[in-house]
Amino acid sequence: MRRRGVRSDDGGVTETITGPSMSLPELLAVLAALALVAARWLPAAARPRVAVAAAALSVLSIAVLAVVGLRWQLLPVLAGTALLLPFALAPLLRSRLRRRSPGRAARRAPWWLALPGSAACLALIAAGPLAAWAFPAPVFPAPSGPFAVGTRVVQWTDPDRPETFTADPDDRRTVVVQLWYPAAPGPAGAPRAPYLGRTEQEARTVAGALAGGAGLPGFLFDDAARARSRAVAGAPVAGGGGRFPVVLFSPGSGGARTQNTAWAEELASRGYLVAALDHPYDSAAVLLDDGRTVRSATSSTGDRDRDEELAADWTAVRAADLRFVLTRLEGLDHDAADPLAGRLDTGRTAAAGHSMGGAAALQAARQDARIAAVVDLDGFPHGPAAPALHQPVLALTQAVTPDTDPRYLPRLTEALAADTATTYRLTVPGTAHLSFTDAPLYLPPVPSLVGSLGRTGAPRLVAAATLAFLDATLRRAPGDAAGDPAGDPADALAAYGSLTVHRPDGG
């Protein structure tokens, strides 16, 4: 994997990932396999030496990979190597036989028979780097803010709310929440938190559920299951005594609390506390403290009207989850035993979400005046349109295509135009629905799937636009953790795409 630094707008150095995501042993295995193919077509004098050297390099690189971990992307390369080795080493065996039987005639397959075999092996070998390029190990962009980032996971149960997805009258609604927060600088080389779960088993379970929800075999997400983020689990909270505005986050239907980790880490590095929820029976897979794994129980019926009713119900549950978590964060801020006590500015709270999570953020804001701003990441507004919103809203959307639900933009425009505060709709060119998540970091770079902004381009752009909005709407008091308020975000937002502003005075 090759990396190069590029200068960001704020003067920092961002990280751009280019080329196939392959380690040195993997590249050596590919080169050795290619040398085995080439050996067949070299002059007779050079052929044995190249074949022996390539075979030795293959064995060495495979042995190293067996120790450090063999990825599925290399399996086609190993298959090609296994097919090539007998043919590459056969001339050495024939040479020994001729020395023992001098009169024995040397035989070699004619070129027109060897050519198809060489072509087939080359195709297998090429499939390895192609798979590594299409499904790389996610490398998270380094947060650009002044704070290091810490993370922790908590589980909270609402004693006043029954679990509507089960028939047990004693089952109470439980959510799992991951917090990202500004942290004190840690020692170099401190272990970074896993991406998809607290443990390897949780990460594999979530990765398998995400793959299954997309109709893909689970092994395609193996690298995501092993990935590490930029945050440090349990890191000490940043010093200084400043309070952190709060951003609640709800993932997409069938998603996971960690699906926007790059976004959350960037916000935390700029002085925000991000609380991302797993919604049991709606998120892909939720591992509870009692050992249960709760998988998604929501699915489409195929009937548009019925699906809209169900989506409205699920959105209402999610909105209630967001409001409950905000209440628990208020309590945590007053818990003297908690490291975040006295550091959370819940009076400056934004609700955010992707897809159905964006709809939940809008509904939570309608119901709860404690929420001061909303960020909707390409989310169709489900549920009632009343009462009208009274908070500033930023809606980030992909470009409209023939496949876009024709009800989407009219419904979103209706919600924004009825708001009594200024709202912003930013259409970001080069994005797709999954561009607003971490998906570009590890899914194939197909524009219709993850957009065309590159591996780290979309996560950085979405975080930058979010920060431009949040800094202007939540940071209204000087002296907070990241500086003074920024004012109207319209000029800053316009730099990221096509901006439509709805002002309550009709301007």
Secondary structure, 3 states (H helix, E strand, C coil): CEEEEEECCCCCEEEEEECCCCCHHHHHHHHHHHHHHHHCCCCCCCHHHHHHHHHHHHHHHHHHHHHHCCCHHHHHHHHHHHHHHHHHHHHHHHHHHHHHCCCCCCCCCCHHHHHHHHHHHHHHHHHHHHHHHHCCCCCCCCCCCCCEEEEEEEEEEEEEEECCCCCCCCCEEEEEEEEEEEECCCCCCCCCCECCCCCHHHHHHHHHHHHHHCCCCHHHHHHHHHCECCCEECCCECCCCCCEEEEEEECCCCCCCCCCHHHHHHHHHCCCEEEEEECCCCCCEEECCCCCEEECCCCCCCCHHHHHHHHHHHHHHHHHHHHHHHHHHHHHHCCCCCCCCCCEEEEEEEEEEECHHHHHHHHHHHHCCCEEEEEEECCCCCCCCCCCCCCCEEEEECCCCCCCCCCHHHHHHHHHHCCCCCEEEEECCCCCHHHHCCHHHCCCCCHHHHCCCCCCHHHHHHHHHHHHHHHHHCCCCCCECCECCCCCCHHHHHCCCEEEEECCCCC
